[in-house]
Amino acid sequence: MANEIRLIDPVLTSIAQEYKNANFVANHLFPVVSVSRRKGKIPVFGKQAFVHRDTIRAIRSNSNRIPQDEIKYIDFEMVERDVEVSLDYIEEEELSDFFDVERQATNELVDILLLGREKEIADYVQNPNNYTSDMKMEITSAMAFDDYSKTVDPIMKIREGIVKIRQKISRYPNVMVIGESTYRALVFHPKIIDRVRYVGLGKVNIKSLSELLEIPNIYIGLSVYTINGNDFVDIWEDNIILAYVEEEEKGKTTRLGLSYGYLLQKKGYPEVDTYFENGGKIKIVRATDAYTFVATTPGAAFLIYNTNHLS
């Protein structure tokens, strides 16, 4: 039987757009930018903003135009994702407030979409092949962060990545995303504990790491996924991603600047619509998103990977 008319639900769409999952951290590396088109071009920011230029204009003379070949653009094209759930009219009759069921279903659908986004971005930023040789560091067994018998100081290794980013973009990173297993290794590392005690910061946690490294925004990747519905796997592995990211406001930014990257999302999404099947007895609630993410300034990120070797 053919589907009946598809109806955009403004209330459920509003719920979907406002919903956040605290376990997801990918948006801190790729802040969301709303765009009206599904495909197009965006500027890539290199070092042209740091070129010392003559900006003085004499009377009746031409303006100081930046050469066109210094401005680069890259293409983007969004991909649509959607997921839906069915609700039987008998369930509606048995429930005192069917709207709460639809609200819960909407949140679960958005969670599924956000989980897919989280893993997609995590797979990209944790892949050493997506970094140049000078913007990544593999931690060998001789330097393992979770082997406290080694002489390596993890803070000094992280500082190497911090310096590399500044050399590339003249700015220190303001975001660090740490896999949960790496964070656990850092929290109990004797050298870090000694540093924290020496400066009187109390104990090793996100706040003390932030102060030691002078990185204002540190996030722990806690999200997991499962293939078989039983066994859970960490999305964020034993890795650290350092990045400079354009500051965002209320979860979104309207400015494309010197930043590691952006998530370009279709304006008005995620969107929730409903339609009926089986002669109106089955109501379908569907959540749809359309986005892509782009690393606009690859030099604004540094990967430290394979930090743990004992676990």
N, C-alpha and C positions, 0 to 999 in steps of 0.2 A: 504494500500500500504506500502510495506517495506521501511524503511528509506534508503537513499543513504549513501555513505561513510561519516563517521565522520571525520572531519578535525580539528586538533588542530590549533587555530589561535594564532600565537606567538605575534602579536601586541596587540590584545585584552587581552591576558594572561598577557602581561607586564603591561597594564593599570590596570588590576585587582590586580596584586601583589603590585603595587605602590599606589593604592587607599587607603585612610585613611578617617575615619569619626571622627571628633573631639569630637563628643558627646559620643563616646564609650570609656570606661575606664578599661574594664576587662583585657586588655593586660598589664596594669600596675601592676596587681596582679599575672598574669600568663604570663610572657614573652614568646615569640614564639621561639621554637627551631626546626630547620628543621632536619628531620630524613629521612633516605632512605627507611626504612621498615615500613610497616603498623602495625606490632606487634613485641613485643620483651620485653626486660627488661631494666630498668634504676636503677641506684643506689639511695638508700635512705640515706641521710646524717643525722647522729645523732651527738653524742658528741665525736666520736672517734678522730675528728680533734683537740680537746682540751685536749686530754690526754697527760700529760707530759711523754715523752718517752726517753729512752737512744738511741741517734742517733750516738754515736761515734762508729766507726768500727776500730778495731785493725787490723794490717797488717795480711793478709791471713785468716782473720776470715770471717764468713758469714755476709751478710747484715742484717740490723734490720728490719725484715719483720713484718708487721701488721698481727695479727691472722686473718685468713679467716672468722671466724664466726663473726667478728666485722663489716664486710661489708655486708649490706643487699640490696636486690634488690626487686623491685616490677614489676609485669607484666603490660603491656599496650597494648591496641588494638585500633586502630583508627576506626572511623565511618565515612563513606562517606556521604556528604550532597551535594545536587545539586538543582538548580532551573533554569528554562529556560523561554524564551519569543519568540513569533513568529512575524516575519516581512513579510508582503506581498510584492511581487515584484512591485505591483502597487504603493505602498508607496515609493519604491525606485525611480520609475520613476518621482514621483511628487516632490521629494526632491532634492535640488541642491547638497547636500553633504551627501550622505547616511552613510558615515563613522561616521559622528558626531552622527547620530542616534544610530549606533552600539556602539559607545563609551558611550553614555548616557545610553543605555540599559545595558551595561556591569557594569557601576557604580551602577545602580539600583539593578542589580542582586547581586553584591557583598555586597551592603548595606543590602539586605535581609539576606545573609549568616552571615554577621557580627552581625546583630541584633539577630539572633538565638544564635550565640556564646555568645554575651553579656548577654542575658537572662539566658542561661544555666549556665554560670559561676556565675552570680549574684544570681541565685536561690541557688547555692551550698554554696557560701561564706556567704550568709545571713541566712542560716539555722542553728540554734543553735545546732541541733543534730550532726552537723559535727565538733563540738568542744568539748574538754574535759571540765569538770565542772570548772576547774581553769583558762580556757582561754576564758571565755565569761562572760558578765555582762548584766543582764536585768535591764533596767531602769524602776522602778515602778512609779506609779502616784505621789508618795511622792517625787520623784526626777526628775520629768518630765522636760526636757530641755526647753520645750515651755511654762511652767508655771512659770512666773517670780516672783510669790509670794512665791515660795519655796526658801529655803536657800542653796540648792545644788549649787556647783560650777562645771560646766561641764568640765572645764580645769583639775580640780583635778581628776575627774572620768576618763578622758581620760589618764591622767598620770598614773593611776593605771594599765591600760592596757599596757602602755609603759613599766613599770617596770616588769610586768609579762613576756613579751616577752624577755627582757634582762635576766631574771632569767632562762629562758628556753634555750636560744641559745647564751647568752653572748653578744648580740648585740641589740642596740636600733632599733626599726622599722624605716624604711626610706620611707614608703608609707602609706598614709591614704586615703581611699575612703569614701566619705560622701554622703549619700542620700540628694537630694535637699531639702526636707522638714526639715531634721536635720540641714543642713547648714543654712537655713533660720532662724531656732530657735537660732542657735549660734550667727549669725550676730547681732541679736537684744537683746541678753541676757545682762542684766545690769552688771552682774559680769565680763563678758568678755569685755564689753565696758570700764569698769573702769580699768581693767588690761591694756588694749591697751593704754588708755589715760595716765596711770601712767608711762609706759615705753616710751611714746612719739612715738607710731607707727601710729598715725593718726586715721584710722578707722578699723573696723573689716572686714577683707577680707581674701582671701587665703594666701596672703603674711604675714599678721600679725599673723594669726593662725600658720603658718609655723614657724615663729620666736618665738612665745610664747611656742610652743610645741617642738621645735627643730626637726621637721620632715621636711626634705627637699622637699618631693614630696606629695602634697595634690591635690586630684582630686575630683570634684563634679560629681556625677552620674546624668546626665540630660536626659538620653535616656528614651523613652517611647515606648509602644507597644499598639496595639489594636486588639481585637478579632473580633469585628463586623464592623470595618472600620470607626467608628464614635467616639467612646469613648476611650480616651487615658488613660493609666495607667502607673505610674512610675515603671520602672524596678528596680531602687534602692530606697528602702523604707526608713523609719526613722531609719537608722542604720549607724554605723561607723565600718569600717574594718581597723584595724592596722596591718601592715605586714612588715617583712623584705624580700625584693625581690632582687635577683641578678640584678645588673645593666646591662642594655641592650644597645646595640649600633645599631642605625638605625632601631629600632623596632624589632630587633631579637638578640638573644644571641647564642653563640656557646659553652658556657661552662655551665655544670651542677654543681652547687655548693650549698652551704647552703642557701636555698631560700624557701619561702613558697610553691611555686610550679611552674610548667611550662606547657605551651601549646605545645604539640608535634604535629607538622604539617608535612604532607608528603612533601618531597622536591619537589619544582617546582609548588606547589599549592599556591593559587587557580589557577585553570586552566580553560581556556575558549575555547570551541570548537563550531563548527557550523555544521549543516547538513540540508538537504532539505526534504520537504514533498510536497505532491500534485503535483508530476511531476515537481518539481523545482520551483513552484510558491510561496511556503512558505519557508522562511529561518528561521531556529531555531538558536538562540544564547543561549548557555547554560554555566553556571558557576558551577564549581565543586570544593569542598574543602574536605579535609580528615584530621581529627585531633582528638585528645583527650586531656584532661587536667588532671594533676595529682598533688595532694598536697604532695610533696615529704618531706616537713618538716612541719607537722601540728603545731608544737610548735612555729613556726615563725609567727603566726597570732592570733589576739585577736578580738573578736566580741563584740561590744556594741550595743544592740538592743532594739527596742521599746522606743526610746528616747522621742517621742512626745505623749501626751495624751489629748491635747485640740483640736487638728486638725488631 
